[in-house]
């Protein structure tokens, strides 16, 4: 996935640039990365496990 990182970062910056807080943009990028990873389930907990983060970070992004 390393080859995708610069493109994903650029896409995330464009899509999430209007968010006021840096932590929101970071959580949004995590969420996008989770969607790009292999795995059948794209719900919060399986994505968070694949990313190695607490699923609440992703949940907070979606809720806000």
mmCIF file as Biopython writes it, N, C-alpha, C and O atoms, coordinates in Angstrom:
data_model
#
loop_
_atom_site.group_PDB
_atom_site.id
_atom_site.type_symbol
_atom_site.label_atom_id
_atom_site.label_alt_id
_atom_site.label_comp_id
_atom_site.label_asym_id
_atom_site.label_entity_id
_atom_site.label_seq_id
_atom_site.pdbx_PDB_ins_code
_atom_site.Cartn_x
_atom_site.Cartn_y
_atom_site.Cartn_z
_atom_site.occupancy
_atom_site.B_iso_or_equiv
_atom_site.auth_seq_id
_atom_site.auth_asym_id
_atom_site.pdbx_PDB_model_num
ATOM 1   N N  . UNK A ? 1  ? 0.820   -1.196 0.000  1.0 0.0 1  A 1 
ATOM 2   C CA . UNK A ? 1  ? 0.000   0.000  0.000  1.0 0.0 1  A 1 
ATOM 3   C C  . UNK A ? 1  ? 0.863   1.259  0.000  1.0 0.0 1  A 1 
ATOM 4   O O  . UNK A ? 1  ? 0.335   2.363  -0.130 1.0 0.0 1  A 1 
ATOM 5   N N  . UNK A ? 2  ? 2.156   1.115  0.141  1.0 0.0 2  A 1 
ATOM 6   C CA . UNK A ? 2  ? 3.043   2.270  0.172  1.0 0.0 2  A 1 
ATOM 7   C C  . UNK A ? 2  ? 2.932   3.116  -1.086 1.0 0.0 2  A 1 
ATOM 8   O O  . UNK A ? 2  ? 2.983   4.343  -1.003 1.0 0.0 2  A 1 
ATOM 9   N N  . UNK A ? 3  ? 2.783   2.495  -2.242 1.0 0.0 3  A 1 
ATOM 10  C CA . UNK A ? 3  ? 2.701   3.247  -3.490 1.0 0.0 3  A 1 
ATOM 11  C C  . UNK A ? 3  ? 1.443   4.112  -3.540 1.0 0.0 3  A 1 
ATOM 12  O O  . UNK A ? 3  ? 1.416   5.127  -4.236 1.0 0.0 3  A 1 
ATOM 13  N N  . UNK A ? 4  ? 0.425   3.723  -2.820 1.0 0.0 4  A 1 
ATOM 14  C CA . UNK A ? 4  ? -0.838  4.449  -2.817 1.0 0.0 4  A 1 
ATOM 15  C C  . UNK A ? 4  ? -0.799  5.635  -1.856 1.0 0.0 4  A 1 
ATOM 16  O O  . UNK A ? 4  ? -1.588  6.568  -2.007 1.0 0.0 4  A 1 
ATOM 17  N N  . UNK A ? 5  ? 0.081   5.619  -0.892 1.0 0.0 5  A 1 
ATOM 18  C CA . UNK A ? 5  ? 0.078   6.627  0.171  1.0 0.0 5  A 1 
ATOM 19  C C  . UNK A ? 5  ? 0.089   8.070  -0.335 1.0 0.0 5  A 1 
ATOM 20  O O  . UNK A ? 5  ? -0.758  8.853  0.095  1.0 0.0 5  A 1 
ATOM 21  N N  . UNK A ? 6  ? 1.001   8.460  -1.221 1.0 0.0 6  A 1 
ATOM 22  C CA . UNK A ? 6  ? 0.972   9.863  -1.671 1.0 0.0 6  A 1 
ATOM 23  C C  . UNK A ? 6  ? -0.331  10.236 -2.374 1.0 0.0 6  A 1 
ATOM 24  O O  . UNK A ? 6  ? -0.846  11.339 -2.191 1.0 0.0 6  A 1 
ATOM 25  N N  . UNK A ? 7  ? -0.858  9.322  -3.169 1.0 0.0 7  A 1 
ATOM 26  C CA . UNK A ? 7  ? -2.129  9.595  -3.852 1.0 0.0 7  A 1 
ATOM 27  C C  . UNK A ? 7  ? -3.268  9.661  -2.855 1.0 0.0 7  A 1 
ATOM 28  O O  . UNK A ? 7  ? -4.137  10.526 -2.962 1.0 0.0 7  A 1 
ATOM 29  N N  . UNK A ? 8  ? -3.274  8.763  -1.891 1.0 0.0 8  A 1 
ATOM 30  C CA . UNK A ? 8  ? -4.320  8.765  -0.871 1.0 0.0 8  A 1 
ATOM 31  C C  . UNK A ? 8  ? -4.233  10.033 -0.023 1.0 0.0 8  A 1 
ATOM 32  O O  . UNK A ? 8  ? -5.250  10.649 0.294  1.0 0.0 8  A 1 
ATOM 33  N N  . UNK A ? 9  ? -3.018  10.414 0.339  1.0 0.0 9  A 1 
ATOM 34  C CA . UNK A ? 9  ? -2.841  11.634 1.131  1.0 0.0 9  A 1 
ATOM 35  C C  . UNK A ? 9  ? -3.345  12.858 0.373  1.0 0.0 9  A 1 
ATOM 36  O O  . UNK A ? 9  ? -3.993  13.728 0.956  1.0 0.0 9  A 1 
ATOM 37  N N  . UNK A ? 10 ? -3.050  12.926 -0.918 1.0 0.0 10 A 1 
ATOM 38  C CA . UNK A ? 10 ? -3.514  14.058 -1.732 1.0 0.0 10 A 1 
ATOM 39  C C  . UNK A ? 10 ? -5.032  14.056 -1.839 1.0 0.0 10 A 1 
ATOM 40  O O  . UNK A ? 10 ? -5.663  15.108 -1.730 1.0 0.0 10 A 1 
ATOM 41  N N  . UNK A ? 11 ? -5.623  12.884 -2.051 1.0 0.0 11 A 1 
ATOM 42  C CA . UNK A ? 11 ? -7.076  12.768 -2.131 1.0 0.0 11 A 1 
ATOM 43  C C  . UNK A ? 11 ? -7.712  13.171 -0.800 1.0 0.0 11 A 1 
ATOM 44  O O  . UNK A ? 11 ? -8.681  13.929 -0.766 1.0 0.0 11 A 1 
ATOM 45  N N  . UNK A ? 12 ? -7.150  12.651 0.295  1.0 0.0 12 A 1 
ATOM 46  C CA . UNK A ? 12 ? -7.682  12.974 1.627  1.0 0.0 12 A 1 
ATOM 47  C C  . UNK A ? 12 ? -7.579  14.473 1.898  1.0 0.0 12 A 1 
ATOM 48  O O  . UNK A ? 12 ? -8.507  15.073 2.439  1.0 0.0 12 A 1 
ATOM 49  N N  . UNK A ? 13 ? -6.457  15.074 1.525  1.0 0.0 13 A 1 
ATOM 50  C CA . UNK A ? 13 ? -6.289  16.512 1.752  1.0 0.0 13 A 1 
ATOM 51  C C  . UNK A ? 13 ? -7.346  17.307 1.003  1.0 0.0 13 A 1 
ATOM 52  O O  . UNK A ? 13 ? -7.887  18.281 1.525  1.0 0.0 13 A 1 
ATOM 53  N N  . UNK A ? 14 ? -7.638  16.887 -0.222 1.0 0.0 14 A 1 
ATOM 54  C CA . UNK A ? 14 ? -8.657  17.585 -1.011 1.0 0.0 14 A 1 
ATOM 55  C C  . UNK A ? 14 ? -10.049 17.373 -0.430 1.0 0.0 14 A 1 
ATOM 56  O O  . UNK A ? 14 ? -10.822 18.322 -0.301 1.0 0.0 14 A 1 
ATOM 57  N N  . UNK A ? 15 ? -10.366 16.136 -0.081 1.0 0.0 15 A 1 
ATOM 58  C CA . UNK A ? 15 ? -11.712 15.812 0.404  1.0 0.0 15 A 1 
ATOM 59  C C  . UNK A ? 15 ? -11.975 16.316 1.824  1.0 0.0 15 A 1 
ATOM 60  O O  . UNK A ? 15 ? -13.098 16.691 2.162  1.0 0.0 15 A 1 
ATOM 61  N N  . UNK A ? 16 ? -10.932 16.318 2.644  1.0 0.0 16 A 1 
ATOM 62  C CA . UNK A ? 16 ? -11.120 16.638 4.059  1.0 0.0 16 A 1 
ATOM 63  C C  . UNK A ? 16 ? -10.599 18.020 4.425  1.0 0.0 16 A 1 
ATOM 64  O O  . UNK A ? 16 ? -10.646 18.412 5.591  1.0 0.0 16 A 1 
ATOM 65  N N  . UNK A ? 17 ? -10.106 18.755 3.445  1.0 0.0 17 A 1 
ATOM 66  C CA . UNK A ? 17 ? -9.505  20.059 3.697  1.0 0.0 17 A 1 
ATOM 67  C C  . UNK A ? 17 ? -10.434 21.081 4.328  1.0 0.0 17 A 1 
ATOM 68  O O  . UNK A ? 17 ? -9.976  22.017 4.983  1.0 0.0 17 A 1 
ATOM 69  N N  . UNK A ? 18 ? -11.721 20.909 4.138  1.0 0.0 18 A 1 
ATOM 70  C CA . UNK A ? 18 ? -12.662 21.880 4.700  1.0 0.0 18 A 1 
ATOM 71  C C  . UNK A ? 18 ? -12.947 21.642 6.183  1.0 0.0 18 A 1 
ATOM 72  O O  . UNK A ? 18 ? -13.576 22.474 6.837  1.0 0.0 18 A 1 
ATOM 73  N N  . UNK A ? 19 ? -12.485 20.505 6.713  1.0 0.0 19 A 1 
ATOM 74  C CA . UNK A ? 19 ? -12.674 20.258 8.145  1.0 0.0 19 A 1 
ATOM 75  C C  . UNK A ? 19 ? -11.763 21.187 8.934  1.0 0.0 19 A 1 
ATOM 76  O O  . UNK A ? 19 ? -10.588 21.349 8.607  1.0 0.0 19 A 1 
ATOM 77  N N  . UNK A ? 20 ? -12.312 21.786 9.961  1.0 0.0 20 A 1 
ATOM 78  C CA . UNK A ? 20 ? -11.592 22.818 10.699 1.0 0.0 20 A 1 
ATOM 79  C C  . UNK A ? 20 ? -10.441 22.272 11.537 1.0 0.0 20 A 1 
ATOM 80  O O  . UNK A ? 20 ? -9.412  22.932 11.683 1.0 0.0 20 A 1 
ATOM 81  N N  . UNK A ? 21 ? -10.606 21.082 12.083 1.0 0.0 21 A 1 
ATOM 82  C CA . UNK A ? 21 ? -9.612  20.574 13.039 1.0 0.0 21 A 1 
ATOM 83  C C  . UNK A ? 21 ? -8.707  19.527 12.407 1.0 0.0 21 A 1 
ATOM 84  O O  . UNK A ? 21 ? -9.151  18.679 11.632 1.0 0.0 21 A 1 
ATOM 85  N N  . UNK A ? 22 ? -7.436  19.606 12.755 1.0 0.0 22 A 1 
ATOM 86  C CA . UNK A ? 22 ? -6.433  18.677 12.239 1.0 0.0 22 A 1 
ATOM 87  C C  . UNK A ? 22 ? -6.739  17.241 12.666 1.0 0.0 22 A 1 
ATOM 88  O O  . UNK A ? 22 ? -6.537  16.312 11.884 1.0 0.0 22 A 1 
ATOM 89  N N  . UNK A ? 23 ? -7.227  17.047 13.902 1.0 0.0 23 A 1 
ATOM 90  C CA . UNK A ? 23 ? -7.525  15.684 14.356 1.0 0.0 23 A 1 
ATOM 91  C C  . UNK A ? 23 ? -8.678  15.076 13.551 1.0 0.0 23 A 1 
ATOM 92  O O  . UNK A ? 23 ? -8.688  13.868 13.311 1.0 0.0 23 A 1 
ATOM 93  N N  . UNK A ? 24 ? -9.643  15.890 13.135 1.0 0.0 24 A 1 
ATOM 94  C CA . UNK A ? 24 ? -10.727 15.387 12.291 1.0 0.0 24 A 1 
ATOM 95  C C  . UNK A ? 24 ? -10.189 14.945 10.937 1.0 0.0 24 A 1 
ATOM 96  O O  . UNK A ? 24 ? -10.591 13.905 10.416 1.0 0.0 24 A 1 
ATOM 97  N N  . UNK A ? 25 ? -9.286  15.726 10.370 1.0 0.0 25 A 1 
ATOM 98  C CA . UNK A ? 25 ? -8.696  15.364 9.084  1.0 0.0 25 A 1 
ATOM 99  C C  . UNK A ? 25 ? -7.882  14.078 9.211  1.0 0.0 25 A 1 
ATOM 100 O O  . UNK A ? 25 ? -7.903  13.240 8.309  1.0 0.0 25 A 1 
ATOM 101 N N  . UNK A ? 26 ? -7.165  13.916 10.323 1.0 0.0 26 A 1 
ATOM 102 C CA . UNK A ? 26 ? -6.368  12.703 10.540 1.0 0.0 26 A 1 
ATOM 103 C C  . UNK A ? 26 ? -7.270  11.476 10.675 1.0 0.0 26 A 1 
ATOM 104 O O  . UNK A ? 26 ? -6.968  10.420 10.119 1.0 0.0 26 A 1 
ATOM 105 N N  . UNK A ? 27 ? -8.366  11.610 11.404 1.0 0.0 27 A 1 
ATOM 106 C CA . UNK A ? 27 ? -9.304  10.492 11.544 1.0 0.0 27 A 1 
ATOM 107 C C  . UNK A ? 27 ? -9.973  10.176 10.211 1.0 0.0 27 A 1 
ATOM 108 O O  . UNK A ? 27 ? -10.236 9.015  9.897  1.0 0.0 27 A 1 
ATOM 109 N N  . UNK A ? 28 ? -10.241 11.209 9.440  1.0 0.0 28 A 1 
ATOM 110 C CA . UNK A ? 28 ? -10.816 11.001 8.113  1.0 0.0 28 A 1 
ATOM 111 C C  . UNK A ? 28 ? -9.869  10.245 7.208  1.0 0.0 28 A 1 
ATOM 112 O O  . UNK A ? 28 ? -10.295 9.374  6.449  1.0 0.0 28 A 1 
ATOM 113 N N  . UNK A ? 29 ? -8.586  10.568 7.279  1.0 0.0 29 A 1 
ATOM 114 C CA . UNK A ? 29 ? -7.602  9.844  6.475  1.0 0.0 29 A 1 
ATOM 115 C C  . UNK A ? 29 ? -7.506  8.394  6.930  1.0 0.0 29 A 1 
ATOM 116 O O  . UNK A ? 29 ? -7.378  7.491  6.103  1.0 0.0 29 A 1 
ATOM 117 N N  . UNK A ? 30 ? -7.565  8.164  8.234  1.0 0.0 30 A 1 
ATOM 118 C CA . UNK A ? 30 ? -7.579  6.787  8.743  1.0 0.0 30 A 1 
ATOM 119 C C  . UNK A ? 30 ? -8.768  6.013  8.180  1.0 0.0 30 A 1 
ATOM 120 O O  . UNK A ? 30 ? -8.636  4.866  7.755  1.0 0.0 30 A 1 
ATOM 121 N N  . UNK A ? 31 ? -9.919  6.657  8.184  1.0 0.0 31 A 1 
ATOM 122 C CA . UNK A ? 31 ? -11.127 6.016  7.664  1.0 0.0 31 A 1 
ATOM 123 C C  . UNK A ? 31 ? -10.957 5.666  6.191  1.0 0.0 31 A 1 
ATOM 124 O O  . UNK A ? 31 ? -11.321 4.568  5.771  1.0 0.0 31 A 1 
ATOM 125 N N  . UNK A ? 32 ? -10.409 6.583  5.404  1.0 0.0 32 A 1 
ATOM 126 C CA . UNK A ? 32 ? -10.168 6.306  3.985  1.0 0.0 32 A 1 
ATOM 127 C C  . UNK A ? 32 ? -9.190  5.153  3.808  1.0 0.0 32 A 1 
ATOM 128 O O  . UNK A ? 32 ? -9.380  4.295  2.947  1.0 0.0 32 A 1 
ATOM 129 N N  . UNK A ? 33 ? -8.146  5.137  4.624  1.0 0.0 33 A 1 
ATOM 130 C CA . UNK A ? 33 ? -7.186  4.025  4.559  1.0 0.0 33 A 1 
ATOM 131 C C  . UNK A ? 33 ? -7.882  2.706  4.879  1.0 0.0 33 A 1 
ATOM 132 O O  . UNK A ? 33 ? -7.629  1.691  4.229  1.0 0.0 33 A 1 
ATOM 133 N N  . UNK A ? 34 ? -8.748  2.722  5.869  1.0 0.0 34 A 1 
ATOM 134 C CA . UNK A ? 34 ? -9.488  1.514  6.235  1.0 0.0 34 A 1 
ATOM 135 C C  . UNK A ? 34 ? -10.358 1.003  5.105  1.0 0.0 34 A 1 
ATOM 136 O O  . UNK A ? 34 ? -10.481 -0.206 4.906  1.0 0.0 34 A 1 
ATOM 137 N N  . UNK A ? 35 ? -10.955 1.913  4.369  1.0 0.0 35 A 1 
ATOM 138 C CA . UNK A ? 35 ? -11.776 1.507  3.229  1.0 0.0 35 A 1 
ATOM 139 C C  . UNK A ? 35 ? -10.934 0.876  2.121  1.0 0.0 35 A 1 
ATOM 140 O O  . UNK A ? 35 ? -11.416 0.017  1.383  1.0 0.0 35 A 1 
ATOM 141 N N  . UNK A ? 36 ? -9.691  1.298  2.009  1.0 0.0 36 A 1 
ATOM 142 C CA . UNK A ? 36 ? -8.811  0.809  0.949  1.0 0.0 36 A 1 
ATOM 143 C C  . UNK A ? 36 ? -8.175  -0.541 1.276  1.0 0.0 36 A 1 
ATOM 144 O O  . UNK A ? 36 ? -7.749  -1.254 0.367  1.0 0.0 36 A 1 
ATOM 145 N N  . UNK A ? 37 ? -8.103  -0.900 2.550  1.0 0.0 37 A 1 
ATOM 146 C CA . UNK A ? 37 ? -7.460  -2.155 2.937  1.0 0.0 37 A 1 
ATOM 147 C C  . UNK A ? 37 ? -8.282  -3.359 2.511  1.0 0.0 37 A 1 
ATOM 148 O O  . UNK A ? 37 ? -9.502  -3.282 2.360  1.0 0.0 37 A 1 
ATOM 149 N N  . UNK A ? 38 ? -7.585  -4.475 2.322  1.0 0.0 38 A 1 
ATOM 150 C CA . UNK A ? 38 ? -8.276  -5.722 2.027  1.0 0.0 38 A 1 
ATOM 151 C C  . UNK A ? 38 ? -9.137  -6.128 3.220  1.0 0.0 38 A 1 
ATOM 152 O O  . UNK A ? 38 ? -8.828  -5.806 4.367  1.0 0.0 38 A 1 
ATOM 153 N N  . UNK A ? 39 ? -10.178 -6.812 2.939  1.0 0.0 39 A 1 
ATOM 154 C CA . UNK A ? 39 ? -11.076 -7.291 3.980  1.0 0.0 39 A 1 
ATOM 155 C C  . UNK A ? 39 ? -12.507 -7.135 3.535  1.0 0.0 39 A 1 
ATOM 156 O O  . UNK A ? 39 ? -12.880 -6.132 2.927  1.0 0.0 39 A 1 
ATOM 157 N N  . UNK A ? 40 ? -13.297 -8.127 3.840  1.0 0.0 40 A 1 
ATOM 158 C CA . UNK A ? 40 ? -14.698 -8.106 3.403  1.0 0.0 40 A 1 
ATOM 159 C C  . UNK A ? 40 ? -15.511 -7.046 4.130  1.0 0.0 40 A 1 
ATOM 160 O O  . UNK A ? 40 ? -16.276 -6.304 3.513  1.0 0.0 40 A 1 
ATOM 161 N N  . UNK A ? 41 ? -15.341 -6.982 5.437  1.0 0.0 41 A 1 
ATOM 162 C CA . UNK A ? 41 ? -16.182 -6.083 6.224  1.0 0.0 41 A 1 
ATOM 163 C C  . UNK A ? 41 ? -15.575 -4.698 6.292  1.0 0.0 41 A 1 
ATOM 164 O O  . UNK A ? 41 ? -14.401 -4.538 6.626  1.0 0.0 41 A 1 
ATOM 165 N N  . UNK A ? 42 ? -16.371 -3.710 5.976  1.0 0.0 42 A 1 
ATOM 166 C CA . UNK A ? 42 ? -15.923 -2.319 6.001  1.0 0.0 42 A 1 
ATOM 167 C C  . UNK A ? 42 ? -16.566 -1.548 7.146  1.0 0.0 42 A 1 
ATOM 168 O O  . UNK A ? 42 ? -16.660 -0.321 7.103  1.0 0.0 42 A 1 
ATOM 169 N N  . UNK A ? 43 ? -17.010 -2.280 8.178  1.0 0.0 43 A 1 
ATOM 170 C CA . UNK A ? 43 ? -17.562 -1.608 9.349  1.0 0.0 43 A 1 
ATOM 171 C C  . UNK A ? 43 ? -16.413 -1.172 10.265 1.0 0.0 43 A 1 
ATOM 172 O O  . UNK A ? 43 ? -15.266 -1.571 10.061 1.0 0.0 43 A 1 
ATOM 173 N N  . UNK A ? 44 ? -16.719 -0.368 11.254 1.0 0.0 44 A 1 
ATOM 174 C CA . UNK A ? 44 ? -15.705 0.292  12.068 1.0 0.0 44 A 1 
ATOM 175 C C  . UNK A ? 44 ? -14.736 -0.667 12.757 1.0 0.0 44 A 1 
ATOM 176 O O  . UNK A ? 44 ? -13.521 -0.499 12.647 1.0 0.0 44 A 1 
ATOM 177 N N  . UNK A ? 45 ? -15.254 -1.665 13.462 1.0 0.0 45 A 1 
ATOM 178 C CA . UNK A ? 45 ? -14.370 -2.524 14.239 1.0 0.0 45 A 1 
ATOM 179 C C  . UNK A ? 45 ? -13.410 -3.341 13.372 1.0 0.0 45 A 1 
ATOM 180 O O  . UNK A ? 45 ? -12.218 -3.375 13.679 1.0 0.0 45 A 1 
ATOM 181 N N  . UNK A ? 46 ? -13.868 -3.998 12.307 1.0 0.0 46 A 1 
ATOM 182 C CA . UNK A ? 46 ? -12.902 -4.724 11.466 1.0 0.0 46 A 1 
ATOM 183 C C  . UNK A ? 46 ? -11.875 -3.796 10.802 1.0 0.0 46 A 1 
ATOM 184 O O  . UNK A ? 46 ? -10.699 -4.143 10.694 1.0 0.0 46 A 1 
ATOM 185 N N  . UNK A ? 47 ? -12.322 -2.628 10.363 1.0 0.0 47 A 1 
ATOM 186 C CA . UNK A ? 47 ? -11.375 -1.684 9.760  1.0 0.0 47 A 1 
ATOM 187 C C  . UNK A ? 47 ? -10.352 -1.226 10.788 1.0 0.0 47 A 1 
ATOM 188 O O  . UNK A ? 47 ? -9.160  -1.163 10.489 1.0 0.0 47 A 1 
ATOM 189 N N  . UNK A ? 48 ? -10.805 -0.906 11.995 1.0 0.0 48 A 1 
ATOM 190 C CA . UNK A ? 48 ? -9.895  -0.448 13.047 1.0 0.0 48 A 1 
ATOM 191 C C  . UNK A ? 48 ? -8.878  -1.530 13.397 1.0 0.0 48 A 1 
ATOM 192 O O  . UNK A ? 48 ? -7.707  -1.228 13.627 1.0 0.0 48 A 1 
ATOM 193 N N  . UNK A ? 49 ? -9.315  -2.782 13.438 1.0 0.0 49 A 1 
ATOM 194 C CA . UNK A ? 49 ? -8.390  -3.881 13.719 1.0 0.0 49 A 1 
ATOM 195 C C  . UNK A ? 49 ? -7.308  -3.954 12.645 1.0 0.0 49 A 1 
ATOM 196 O O  . UNK A ? 49 ? -6.133  -4.129 12.965 1.0 0.0 49 A 1 
ATOM 197 N N  . UNK A ? 50 ? -7.688  -3.824 11.384 1.0 0.0 50 A 1 
ATOM 198 C CA . UNK A ? 50 ? -6.710  -3.876 10.300 1.0 0.0 50 A 1 
ATOM 199 C C  . UNK A ? 50 ? -5.758  -2.681 10.351 1.0 0.0 50 A 1 
ATOM 200 O O  . UNK A ? 50 ? -4.592  -2.801 9.977  1.0 0.0 50 A 1 
ATOM 201 N N  . UNK A ? 51 ? -6.250  -1.533 10.810 1.0 0.0 51 A 1 
ATOM 202 C CA . UNK A ? 51 ? -5.423  -0.337 10.916 1.0 0.0 51 A 1 
ATOM 203 C C  . UNK A ? 51 ? -4.581  -0.309 12.189 1.0 0.0 51 A 1 
ATOM 204 O O  . UNK A ? 51 ? -3.602  0.432  12.278 1.0 0.0 51 A 1 
ATOM 205 N N  . UNK A ? 52 ? -4.967  -1.117 13.167 1.0 0.0 52 A 1 
ATOM 206 C CA . UNK A ? 52 ? -4.265  -1.136 14.441 1.0 0.0 52 A 1 
ATOM 207 C C  . UNK A ? 52 ? -4.602  0.057  15.318 1.0 0.0 52 A 1 
ATOM 208 O O  . UNK A ? 52 ? -3.753  0.543  16.065 1.0 0.0 52 A 1 
ATOM 209 N N  . UNK A ? 53 ? -5.859  0.536  15.227 1.0 0.0 53 A 1 
ATOM 210 C CA . UNK A ? 53 ? -6.300  1.676  16.043 1.0 0.0 53 A 1 
ATOM 211 C C  . UNK A ? 53 ? -7.583  1.299  16.781 1.0 0.0 53 A 1 
ATOM 212 O O  . UNK A ? 53 ? -8.219  0.289  16.479 1.0 0.0 53 A 1 
ATOM 213 N N  . UNK A ? 54 ? -7.943  2.122  17.743 1.0 0.0 54 A 1 
ATOM 214 C CA . UNK A ? 54 ? -9.198  1.943  18.470 1.0 0.0 54 A 1 
ATOM 215 C C  . UNK A ? 54 ? -10.355 2.328  17.544 1.0 0.0 54 A 1 
ATOM 216 O O  . UNK A ? 54 ? -10.311 3.375  16.899 1.0 0.0 54 A 1 
ATOM 217 N N  . UNK A ? 55 ? -11.373 1.495  17.479 1.0 0.0 55 A 1 
ATOM 218 C CA . UNK A ? 55 ? -12.481 1.764  16.553 1.0 0.0 55 A 1 
ATOM 219 C C  . UNK A ? 55 ? -13.227 3.055  16.893 1.0 0.0 55 A 1 
ATOM 220 O O  . UNK A ? 55 ? -13.919 3.610  16.039 1.0 0.0 55 A 1 
ATOM 221 N N  . UNK A ? 56 ? -13.093 3.536  18.123 1.0 0.0 56 A 1 
ATOM 222 C CA . UNK A ? 56 ? -13.785 4.761  18.510 1.0 0.0 56 A 1 
ATOM 223 C C  . UNK A ? 56 ? -13.270 5.967  17.715 1.0 0.0 56 A 1 
ATOM 224 O O  . UNK A ? 56 ? -14.017 6.919  17.494 1.0 0.0 56 A 1 
ATOM 225 N N  . UNK A ? 57 ? -12.009 5.937  17.286 1.0 0.0 57 A 1 
ATOM 226 C CA . UNK A ? 57 ? -11.484 7.028  16.465 1.0 0.0 57 A 1 
ATOM 227 C C  . UNK A ? 57 ? -12.258 7.134  15.160 1.0 0.0 57 A 1 
ATOM 228 O O  . UNK A ? 57 ? -12.617 8.228  14.727 1.0 0.0 57 A 1 
ATOM 229 N N  . UNK A ? 58 ? -12.510 5.993  14.539 1.0 0.0 58 A 1 
ATOM 230 C CA . UNK A ? 58 ? -13.259 5.986  13.290 1.0 0.0 58 A 1 
ATOM 231 C C  . UNK A ? 58 ? -14.722 6.370  13.543 1.0 0.0 58 A 1 
ATOM 232 O O  . UNK A ? 58 ? -15.323 7.118  12.772 1.0 0.0 58 A 1 
ATOM 233 N N  . UNK A ? 59 ? -15.272 5.847  14.626 1.0 0.0 59 A 1 
ATOM 234 C CA . UNK A ? 59 ? -16.667 6.149  14.965 1.0 0.0 59 A 1 
ATOM 235 C C  . UNK A ? 59 ? -16.857 7.633  15.207 1.0 0.0 59 A 1 
ATOM 236 O O  . UNK A ? 59 ? -17.850 8.214  14.768 1.0 0.0 59 A 1 
ATOM 237 N N  . UNK A ? 60 ? -15.907 8.257  15.907 1.0 0.0 60 A 1 
ATOM 238 C CA . UNK A ? 60 ? -16.005 9.694  16.179 1.0 0.0 60 A 1 
ATOM 239 C C  . UNK A ? 60 ? -15.964 10.495 14.891 1.0 0.0 60 A 1 
ATOM 240 O O  . UNK A ? 60 ? -16.676 11.490 14.756 1.0 0.0 60 A 1 
ATOM 241 N N  . UNK A ? 61 ? -15.137 10.069 13.941 1.0 0.0 61 A 1 
ATOM 242 C CA . UNK A ? 61 ? -15.072 10.779 12.668 1.0 0.0 61 A 1 
ATOM 243 C C  . UNK A ? 61 ? -16.415 10.706 11.944 1.0 0.0 61 A 1 
ATOM 244 O O  . UNK A ? 61 ? -16.917 11.721 11.460 1.0 0.0 61 A 1 
ATOM 245 N N  . UNK A ? 62 ? -16.997 9.510  11.869 1.0 0.0 62 A 1 
ATOM 246 C CA . UNK A ? 62 ? -18.259 9.332  11.171 1.0 0.0 62 A 1 
ATOM 247 C C  . UNK A ? 62 ? -19.382 10.079 11.879 1.0 0.0 62 A 1 
ATOM 248 O O  . UNK A ? 62 ? -20.243 10.664 11.224 1.0 0.0 62 A 1 
ATOM 249 N N  . UNK A ? 63 ? -19.383 10.065 13.209 1.0 0.0 63 A 1 
ATOM 250 C CA . UNK A ? 63 ? -20.436 10.720 13.968 1.0 0.0 63 A 1 
ATOM 251 C C  . UNK A ? 63 ? -20.382 12.246 13.823 1.0 0.0 63 A 1 
ATOM 252 O O  . UNK A ? 63 ? -21.408 12.925 13.879 1.0 0.0 63 A 1 
ATOM 253 N N  . UNK A ? 64 ? -19.167 12.770 13.635 1.0 0.0 64 A 1 
ATOM 254 C CA . UNK A ? 64 ? -19.057 14.229 13.524 1.0 0.0 64 A 1 
ATOM 255 C C  . UNK A ? 64 ? -19.293 14.636 12.090 1.0 0.0 64 A 1 
ATOM 256 O O  . UNK A ? 64 ? -19.247 15.824 11.770 1.0 0.0 64 A 1 
#
